[in-house]
Amino acid sequence: MAQVKITARNNGPFRVEAPEGSVELVDADGNKFDITGKPAFSLCRCGGSINKPFCDGTHSKIGFAAAEAAVKKEDAQGTPDPGALPK
């Protein structure tokens, strides 16, 4: 089993679960976020959190709809996968 598990929650954050010290989270400049003592944490993907990159629950207040839900709906309707290679 993998040491790190990342779950895309329905219309919510990315939930990261891993043994302490096995994940390093850095910003675009390489500065480390302090996740000491956090074997699990959630990363914002709605863009509305005031505590970025961490989730603060704003997604539920703004009605965030995750992309994977929309993709599944389109796939169920027979819409071609844009990543599929042409035949």
C-alpha positions, 0 to 999 in steps of 0.5 A, a space after each residue: 500500500 502507498 505511504 501517501 494517499 491523496 483523495 479528491 473529495 466530492 466538491 471539496 479539497 484534496 485530502 492528504 494522508 501520510 505518515 508524519 515527515 513523509 510529505 514536504 509541501 513547498 510554495 512556488 519559491 521553494 519555501 516549506 509549509 510547516 505541516 509538523 504533527 499533521 499526518 493528514 491535511 486538506 488542500 484547497 482547490 476551490 481557490 476561496 480559502 483564506 488559509 491557502 494552500 490549506 482548505 478552510 471550508 469555503 468551498 461549501 459556502 461558495 457552491 464549488 463544483 469540482 471538475 471531476 463531477 462535470 467530467 463524469 457527467 459528460 462521459 455518461 452522456 457519451 461525450 468523447 474524452 478530450 485526452 483520448 487519441 484519435 483512431 
